[in-house]
Amino acid sequence: MRKNRAGVMSKAETLIKALPWLERFHGTTVVIKYGGHAMTDEELRHSFAEDVVFLRYAGLKPVIVHGGGPQINAALDRNGIESHFTAGLRVTTPEAMEVVRMVLVGQVQRDVVGLINRHGAFAVGMSGEDANLFTAERKFAVVEGEPVDIGQVGEIVEIQVGAVRAMLDDGRIPVVSSIARGDDGEIYNVNADTAAAALAVALDATKLVVLTDVEGLYADWPASDDVIDEISTDELAALLPELSAGMVPKMEACLHAVRGGVPQAHVLDGRVLHSLLLEIFTDEGIGTMVLPSPGGPVKGGVTA
């Protein structure tokens, strides 16, 4: 009996410790970039959906922007289309773009929406094409100082968030695929990290959370696996040229979000069960948090 009572008391203590964070974040918008191993491991997929629904019931307004690299690679292989990457960005030919669009909007998004909606009628899927959410123009990679054409890869130049705000006001959880339209009528593949950051700025989000397959930003990789708990935007900007190609888009997204007015951006290990809840509702948190440098965030970037 005493053992059972002790277990119950520890649960109560955990809930009470979350109270300050519940008070702080109630009613605020959190943009979550979902991708990596958390998207392909069955247990992690269900854990992520539970976390997002918990945030919704706790009074937060989660918005999910998802990638789908492994699923896209598998679909391209099935269709005999070879994958190429330049400066960490997928080279997207017209043939590849058809597959990317089909996988992100027709497969990955539906899977995420379905997992969340097992817990209630919350999630609504949308593409960056819908209601002109994302407008993009062609993006060129820079290799050794020279621009390189990487096909139908876009850079967001305008965001119209009316449809997303309407969903949030209706208590829904938007699940956004990072596909964008161009004023030229072209359809573009947009890096999901970049899209999540731009959307966080446009929505005046309280947090951007980027799920990845590492513990956070390492202080001196590969010499050490010590993770940087907190870093300022100025410190991060100075560190960017030294980062691996895979981490650059994620840390650039955090930098853009915080400099655009989002108070905090986080890079979390999506391989950890319930990593979202650990970051948002505990004192310790996990991963790396990016904060404004002294002097405050610099507004600007994307037209909202």
Secondary structure, DSSP 8 states (H G I E B T S, - for coil): -HHHHHHHHHHHHHHHHTHHHHHHHTT-EEEEEE-GGGGTSHHHHHHHHHHHHHHHHTT-EEEEEE--HHHHHHHHHHTT----EETTEE-B-HHHHHHHHIIIIIIIHHHHHHHHGGGSS-EEEEETTGGG-EEEEEEEEEETTEEEEEEEEEEEEEE--HHHHHHHHTT-EEEEE-EEEETTS-EEE--HHHHHHHHHHHTT-SEEEEEESSSS-BSSTTT---B-SEEEHHHHHHHGGGS-TTTHHHHHHHHHHHHTT-SEEEEEETTSTTHHHHHHH-SS--SEEEE--TT-----SSB-
